[in-house]
Amino acid sequence: MRFGHKTVFLFATLLVPAAGMAQSPAPDADQPMMVNGIETVCTGASTDVREDPRWRDYSLRIEFAGKDGQYLGDETVNVSGNGHSVSVHCDGPWVLMKLPSGSYKVSADVAEAGHKDVTVHAPGRVVVHFPNAGGEVVPNGKVAAR
């Protein structure tokens, strides 16, 4: 089968935008990785993982929570400031970064929760609340009736 120049050009034009679209890296849970020169980790999915002493070495911890404090995941986070720009997509509720001291702008999109822009300071910890997200909280660990 032989294709003419117009057919090849059209096919290439359709593929290039999709292939060229930038996506935020998605680090494996609890595995630090370098993103634009900044050590970054997605974590916080369980109590045991949250107590890992390695996390104390990170200058910035961003946590995502719903209306009643439930942790939320599946977020895309962009942190910029002081000559740094880090974008990452995480499944877990914590994003940790080893950033130099200073002020940073955070832009976050959490699946089924919305978008938030906040200013944070490193070193530090910030909880970004999404008041219209999160499931039902049941007192005393009881399971909600369905």
Long-range contacts (C-beta under 8 A, 24 or more apart in sequence): 23-89, 24-76, 24-77, 24-78, 24-87, 24-88, 24-89, 25-87, 25-88, 25-89, 26-88, 26-89, 26-90, 26-91, 27-88, 27-90, 29-91, 29-92, 30-92, 35-86, 35-87, 35-88, 36-84, 36-85, 36-86, 36-87, 37-84, 38-84, 38-86, 38-97, 38-98, 38-99, 39-97, 39-98, 40-86, 40-88, 40-95, 40-96, 40-97, 40-98, 41-95, 41-96, 42-88, 42-90, 42-91, 42-92, 42-94, 42-95, 42-96, 43-92, 43-94, 43-96, 44-71, 44-92, 44-93, 44-94, 45-73, 45-91, 45-92, 45-93, 49-92, 50-94, 55-94, 55-96, 57-98, 58-96, 58-97, 58-98, 59-97, 59-98, 59-99, 59-100, 59-101, 59-122, 59-123, 59-124, 60-96, 60-97, 60-98, 60-99, 60-104, 60-120, 60-122, 60-123, 60-124, 60-125, 60-126, 61-94, 61-95, 61-96, 61-124, 61-125, 61-126, 62-94, 62-95, 62-96, 62-97, 62-106, 62-108, 62-120, 62-125, 62-126, 62-128, 63-93, 63-94, 63-125, 63-126, 63-127, 63-128, 64-93, 64-94, 64-108, 64-110, 64-113, 64-127, 64-128, 64-130, 65-93, 65-127, 65-128, 65-129, 65-130, 65-134, 66-113, 66-129, 66-130, 66-131, 66-133, 66-134, 66-135, 67-129, 67-130, 67-131, 67-132, 67-133, 67-134, 68-134, 68-137, 69-134, 69-137, 70-134, 70-135, 70-137, 72-110, 72-113, 72-130, 72-133, 72-134, 73-110, 73-111, 74-110, 74-111, 74-112, 75-108, 75-109, 75-110, 75-111, 76-108, 76-109, 77-106, 77-107, 77-108, 78-106, 78-107, 78-108, 79-104, 79-105, 79-106, 79-120, 80-104, 80-105, 80-107, 81-105, 97-122
